[in-house]
Amino acid sequence: MISKVKKNWLQICGFMICFLILFITQVINMNKEWTYDCADYWRRGALLKNAGFYLGSIDGFRGYAFPLMLGIINLMGDRMLWYIVNALLIVLFVHKILPYIVLGKHEYGIGRAFSDVIMTILINILFKGEVIYPLSDFIAA
């Protein structure tokens, strides 16, 4: 049986390992040019920031929530802030939301920490574009 303090440390370490895996993947691919949909989303966020966050400045074909989030990220920083926010959102999904949906509980132990890291590595391999580019697909999931 693992004590509550060890569970908390294990959970924090698992969260940080998953975050670092995703963040390092993004930093390694930092120099890749954003094209197509990801460049369009980033442009919409920049356009929204430049227009003073007036939602009428962008067409609503692709929605407003994701460009609004990218506009706020553009206002506060640039691509590095996107890498941090994106990694945090994916880890939050893998670490908290997905296990709750699948398992229906939040119990944490060594097996769960291991499965979180494995799931993060699989997402990193299978959905690499979602990790390194600003796309709304993963957030919409």
Stockholm file with secondary structure:
# STOCKHOLM 1.0

chainA/1-141         MISKVKKNWLQICGFMICFLILFITQVINMNKEWTYDCADYWRRGALLKNAGFYLGSIDGFRGYAFPLMLGIINLMGDRMLWYIVNALLIVLFVHKILPYIVLGKHEYGIGRAFSDVIMTILINILFKGEVIYPLSDFIAA
#=GR chainA/1-141 SS CCCHHHHHHHHHHHHHHHHHHHHHHHHHTTTSCCCHHHHHHHHHHHHHHHTTSCGGGSCGGGCSHHHHHHHHHHHHCCHHHHHHHHHHHHHHIIIIIHHHHHHSSCCCCHHHHHHHHHHHHHHHHHTHHHHHSCCSHHHHC
#=GC SS_cons         CCCHHHHHHHHHHHHHHHHHHHHHHHHHTTTSCCCHHHHHHHHHHHHHHHTTSCGGGSCGGGCSHHHHHHHHHHHHCCHHHHHHHHHHHHHHIIIIIHHHHHHSSCCCCHHHHHHHHHHHHHHHHHTHHHHHSCCSHHHHC
//
